[in-house]
């Protein structure tokens, strides 16, 4: 999932450089959403691993 986030971030940067504002904003929004989903799943996985060890 982190790979998809980086892909959409790269698309947003390239689109912004070439002046496609709408595409850049959409890709950056998707990248942000995917990053937060990845972060939540990572923290949940970390917490479940700590609970199993205890």
N, C-alpha and C positions, 0 to 999 in steps of 0.2 A: 504494500500500500504506500510505503514511503517512496518507492520508485515512481508511482503514478503522480504523487505530489510533486516530485522534482520535475517530472515530464511536463506537467501543466504549468509549473513555474517557469520553465525554460520557454514554453510556448508563449507565455505572457510577456516575458522579456523580449523575445524576438518580435512579437506583434507590436509591442510598444516602440521598439526601435524603428520599425518600418511605418509607424503611424497609424496602425489599426487600433484605435482606442477602444472600441466596443469589444473586440475579440480579446484584447489584453485584459480588460476589466473582468470579463467572463472567465477567462482562464485563471486569472489570479484568485478569483472567488472560489472556483473549484479547487484550486491548490490549497487554499486556506481551509476549506471544509474538510478535505481529505487529510490534511495535516492534523487537525483537531481530532478527527476520528481515530487516526493512527495513535495520537498521544493518549487518548482515553483508553484504547485497547491495550496499549503498552503498559499503562499504569495498572489496569485491571489484571493483566497477566503477571505483573510484578507482585502485586498484592496477593494474588492467589498462590503464587510460589512461596511467598513468605508465610502464608497461613498454613500451607501443607507441611512446611518444615517445623512449625511450632507444635 
